[in-house]
Amino acid sequence: MKDLRRIIRRPLITEKASTLRETYNQYSFEVDRHANKIEIKGAVEELFGVHVTDVRTAMIHGKVKRLGRFHGKRPDWKKAMLTLRAGDSIELYEGV
């Protein structure tokens, strides 16, 4: 099994993520591009001590950016939206 801290890269704190957290008890994370739903669920349950009921993932393609005549591309990344059991919460998001 992969290292748990390599699967979960960072939490996503955006307006949409805050609305999902307050309304549906869903939390968003940037995860490793090659991690599957089972690995993501296991990593979150192990790291934060919560029960995950549903995992949704999305591949986000990097934008093409230009600086004068030079152009490049930001890297692609993977986002995971996790639904927690009613009553569970992740302390990392509390107070944000």
N, C-alpha and C positions, 0 to 999 in steps of 0.2 A: 504494500500500500504506500502511496505517496505521503510525503510529509504534510501534515494538516495545515501548517502555516504557509505552505507553498500553494495549496489549493485555493484558500481564501486570501486574496491579495489585499483588498481594502473595502471598507464599507462605502456605499454611495449615499451621499447626503445631498439630495436635491429637493426641489419643491414637490415634484411628482412622487418621489420616494417617501417624503414626509406625509403626504396625503394618503398613500397606500398603507403606511404604517398606522396612522390614526384610524382609518376607516376599516381596513380589512386585516390588520395585524400581519402585514407583509413587510419583509425587510429585503433590501437590495444590496448586493455585493458584487465587486469585480472579482472574477475567479480565473483560474488557469484555463487557457484556451482548450486544453486537451482533457480537462476533468469532465467526467460524466455526472449525471444527476445523483446517482447512488453515492459517489465519492463526495460530492458537495453536501448532500444531506448528512452523511456520517461525520464530515469535518465540522459542520456547524453544531451538530448535537454534541460532539465531543468537546469542542472548544468553549461553548457557551452554556452547556448543560440545559438545553431546551429540547422540546419534541417538535420536529418538523413534520407537517402533514402533507405539504405539496411543494414541488420544486419546478420552476419554469426557467428556461434559459434562452438567451438570445445572443447571436453573434453580431457585434457592432463593427462595421467596417470603418476603417480610418479615413479621415478626410484628406483630399488632395489640397495641398497648400502651396502658394507661390510667394517668392520673395524676389521681385524684379523679374529677371529672365530665368531664374532658377526655380525649379519646382520639385516637390517631394511629397511623401505620403506619410501620414501618421500611422502608427501600428494598429492592426485589428485587435479587438479584445472581446471578452465574453462577459456577459452580465447574467446574474442569477437572481430571481425573485423568489423568496422563500416564504411560505405561509406557516405560521406557528400555531400550535394548539391554543385555544382560548385560555387566557390567564397567564400564558408564558410571555416573557419579554426579554430583550437583550439589553443589558445595562449600558452597553456602549452607546446606544442611541438616546438614553434618558437624559433630559436636560438640553437637548439640541433643538 
